[in-house]
Amino acid sequence: MASAVSFRGAVALTGQFPALAGIDLDVAAGEVVVLQGANGAGKTSVLRACAGLLPVTDGRAEVLGVDLRRHAPRVRRLVGLLGHAPALYDDLTVAENVRFAVKAAGAAADRVDDVLERVGLGGRLRRSSAGRLSAGQRRRVALAVLVARAPRLWLLDEPHAALDAEGRSLLVALLDDAVRDGTTVVLASHEIAEAAPLADRVVTLAGGRVVDSARGERRRVLPGGAHVA
Amino acid sequence: MWRDALLVAGKDLRIELRSRVVLNQVAPFAVLVLVLFAFALGPQRGPMVQAAPGLFWVAVLFAAVLAVQRSTAVESTEGTRDGLRAAGLDPAGVFLGKTGAVALELVVLEAFLTGGVLLFYGVTVHSAGLLVVASLVGTAGLAAVGTLYGALSSGLRVRETLLPLLLLPVAAPVLLAGTRVWQAAFATHATAGDPWLRLLLVFAAVYLALGVVIFGPLQEAS
């Protein structure tokens, strides 16, 4: 199977500190990989490197077949990152924020209203200023951007954070839909009990390197409706 | 690049329309500068007419610092700072978009200020065309250099105080040349403003070109 992410001895620095210390990581196309590890293990750094935001200074790093070290800006339009803090402008409405983010990524904004309905931000909420939203609602806006952009690789950093039970169910449903469409997902989480059932593989990081890789608990739905582990 | 520039400019102008920071805070501040100087110069018309061009450009310069600070602050939260980069927008487009939005805000402000200068200082304009061209070119230069230095200081904790320190000395040629062109436009010998207008043009062209080239690396470094 083709690799969506392929790191070989990849090094990335934040200041003088090696956030990625020669990491080897492969994520197959269509796979859901959960990254776990202690604070500072390198989970967020892997996601930011994959998104082209943290420069890889040594080793080999390819995302969706594009060399990250040479063409990071090109990678940015192919992937979608849900970071710690959603990129929202408080003075714009929910719909305007999503429309701007989708257009900025070079995608068509014609699905925005439908997607906002899907994430529970339809009706009056879509016309609310982003500055008035709760943390959970801001997270939903960021999810709406991802779904409306439909990038081939989703990079989710602690996606469960700030979401209520309904929001977490929504996240699982959106993720299932995306995976069914062939999207690759790399998800960093401390909440392994929530994340492991979503994963094809759980990768443990420490000191900016992969120290373990185990099979996840994800059950794939076959076309006939049967489940396979 | 141009598509991205229009997108970013539209976003920044929409934010200004909603927040009205420039309208409610920057514009009154600039008008206040004109009024206070009018009080300081006294009731005689002579000194006021002589000082009017310089005071107009001083007010514009201070207003430009505030407008650029606002434009930079919009992108200063953790999420939005990364957002523009993560979206894969062309950095040159982001620079031109933010410059265009600041320039448009300043042009509207300058229209009010010009009215204020004519009203408070009692000056007579002999060459309105020269006045308009100088204002537009000077504004383009100010917006470009401001956006560039705004990006330079954006990642720093002391950006609010650092920006005026960096920007005001660099923008001094606009103050000087703008003042001279306006003096020429108020006088009967408009051609005296030509060399200064050329300086404004060179300043704008240099900083627009510089911004297109180095805004990307600045964005990555911040």
Interface residues (C-beta under 8 A of the other chain):
Chain A: A51 G52 L53 P55 P73 R74 R76 R77 L81 G83 H84 A85 P86 A87 L88 Y89 D91 L92 E96 F100 A101 K103 A104 A105 G106 S129
Chain B: D4 L7 K11 R14 I15 R18 S19 V74 T77 E78 G79 T80 D82 G83 L84 R85 A86 A87 G88 L89 E220
